């Protein structure tokens, strides 16, 4: 009887803690959830406050998505698309990426913006303007995917 009582004194509090933790985790979305992605942005190798909202653009129109915790959830209706454009604003810059495959909207993104020079080895065309270019690392699988685009950045007004 004493063993059963001691066991119950341990099991009940542990079960209670586990159930509270699972509810808390369900309420805070993470980029590991399906069709949830996060966006971290740096300018000249210094971290910026990431976007609070993004616009996902399809041929049918624009969809504004607000950040929930650390992630943006892609609406089910957009998951039928093969590619989406994404637009967002960070301090000093408007950013627009074109034709991003839908698979990349379920992983963390690191967006790199530079005013003068990007690191060597990033695949940009010759004679591009760094102030108008963007590099993104999609943290999906190994190796991580790097995407670069010119003309994706403009000054925010």
N, C-alpha and C positions, 0 to 999 in steps of 0.2 A: 504494500500500500504506500509506503513512504517513497519507494522508487517511482511509482506512478504519479504521486503528487509532485515530486521534484521535476519529473519529466514535463508535466503540465506547466509548472512554473517557468520553465525554459521555453517550451514550444509556443505557448500563447504570446508572450512578448515578441518572440522572433517573428511569428506569423503576422502580428500587428505591424511591426516595423517594415516587413517586406511588402505588405499591402499598401501602406502609406507611401513607400518609395515608388511602387509601381504606378500609383495614381499621380504622384508628382512627375515622374518621367513621362507619362502620357500627356500631361498638360504642357510640358516644355518640349516643343518640337526640336529635333536635331537633324542635321544634314544627312544622317544615315537612314532616315526614313525614306520610303519610296516617293519619288516625285517631290522631294523637298531639297532645296539647295541653299547654300549660304554664299555670300559675296564679301570677301575681304579686299580692301583697296589700299594700295600704297602709291604715293606720289614722291618721286625722287628718293625712293627707298625708305620713306617715312610713312607709317601707318596713318590712314585717314579714317574718319568715321564712315562706316559703310552706308549704303542707301537704306532708307527706311521703307521705301516703296520702289517697285520696278514696274515697268510696262512691258507686257508680253504682247507682241504684235503678230497677227496672222493676216492672211488676205481678207478675212472677214471683218477685222477691226482690232482695236486695242483693248487689253485687259489689264487693269491696274491691280497689282498684288501687294498687300502690306506685309511687312516682315512680322513673323510670329516668333518671338524669342530670338533665335539666331537664324531662322530659316524662312524661306519663301516657299509656299505650297503651290504647286502647279494645279490649276483646276482640272478636273477630270475631262471636261469638254476639249481642253487643249492637248490632251495626251494622244489624240488621234492624229495630230499634225506630225509630219516628219521633221520639220525644222521650225524654229521660232526666232524672231528678232527680239532683242531685249534692249530696253532703254532705261537709264537711270541717271540721277544727278548725285554728285558728291561735291564737297566744297571746292568751288572753282572750275568744275568741269561737268559737261554733259557727255554721257557715254552712250554709244549705240553700236551694238554688235549685230551683224546680219547673219541669218541662216545658221543658227546654232542647232545641231542635231538634238532631238528631244532626249536622248539618253544622257546628255550632260546636265539635264535639269534635275538630277537626283544625286549630286555630289557637291562638295565644297569647291568654290572658285577662289583663286588668288588673282586679282587684277593688278597689273603693274602699269603705272603711268609715269612718264618721264618728261621733263621739260627740255633736256638737252641730248642725252645719249642713253640708249638701252645697253644692257650687257652684251658683250660679244657672244655670238653663237645663236642669238634669237633670230629666227628666219624672217627678216624684213627685206623688202626690195631695196636696191641701191637708191640713194638720194631721196629717201623719205623724210618727212618732217616729224621729229620725235614728239612735238607738242600736239600732233594730230593722230598719233598712233597709240595702240594699246596691245598689251600682251596678257594672255590669260593662261593660267595653269589650272587644268581640270584634274582634281584629285580623284580619279576613277581608275582603279586597277593599276597594274604595273606594266610598262612604265607609265608615268603620268602623262597626260596629253597637253601639249603646248599649242596655243592658237594665237596667231598675231593678225592684226588688221590695221590698215592705214585708213585715215579719214573717219575714224570711229569716235574721235574726241573733239569737242569744241568748247569754247569758254562758256561758263554758266553766267547767266545775266541776273 
